[in-house]
Amino acid sequence: MTAVTMDMAAAPPRKRMSEEMFWAIALIVPYVVVFAFFVVYPVGYGFWLGSGAASFKKLFQDPIFVTTLWNTAIFVLVAVNLKMVVALGLSAFFILEFRWIRWLSVVFILAWAMPSIPSILSIRWMFNPEWGMVNNLLFKWFQIEGPGWLTERHYGLMLAILVHIWKSLPFWTLILVAARLAIPRDLYESADVDGATRWQRFRFITWPAMRAPYLTSVLLSSIWTLGDFNSIYLLTGGGPNDSTQVLATLGVRYLRIDQFDVGMAAVICAMPAILPMVFFLMKRLSKVDEA
């Protein structure tokens, strides 16, 4: 027997692909092709167009960009912190064992469950400075000329923050309610026996147990708030005179004036804020998995 024949005899037989594996790959390939063609390619092409130095130069020279950065910082910081603090307080209310509170929680969650477009447009009609319900009631009941809710920058940005909080508050309240319900009741019973006050119960029992889910929720909420397009675009459209634009809506503004490369550059500018938050979020979630 030759050496080649001996090597062939010693080599293990090749494993043939099973029929199940073949059909699994055959069925998933079309989805991969569609995803690559309709998602990966357009997004990658858009980032390639917006990554040029000329695009960023046009963007940074636009005075609206500086206003947009300030608006984005105010929008995210105020909305996230106010929303999460209110959700933390409401979570203590909604765990009370009363039947009417359960029915109220159903009504409370409707704001989050309703579609964004009709609900935000209805608020826009209510706060219309000329014929909106709010200004008409202010004049009818108090003889007060209502402000330009949607025609002045500060009022428009404030209203967008309140709409964002109203829309997403129920979701985060439910998350914190679940965190509160996971705290063992015996800890509170022992604290009551020791004569602990409400503040002491919160400081030494509630907050240590809720700190991890609360901070994780703050990170996730910050990412979602930074990408909130509907609250600004449907309410103020970025106006008046682009004074309420945020990074989530600025790209559309450039697309409407046929500056696609500058619009993609505006989207890329949000990445330095999003990527660190995603990193810390995944780091926190990995610690939870290890625990």
Secondary structure, DSSP 8 states (H G I E B T S, - for coil): --HHHHHHHHS-------HHHHHHHHHHHHHHHHHIIIIIHHHHHHHHHHTSHHHHHHHHH-HHHHHHHHHHHHHHHHHHHHHHHHHHHHHHHHTS--HHHHHHHHHHTHHHHS-HHHHHHHHHHHT-TTT-HHHHHHHHHH------TTTSHHHHHHHHHHHHHHHHHHHHHHHHHHHHHTS-HHHHHHHHHTT--HHHHIIIIIHHHHHHHHHHHHHHHHHHHHT--HHHHTTTTT-STTTT--HHHHHHHHHHTT-HHHHHHHHHTTHHHHHHHHHHHHHHHHHHHH-
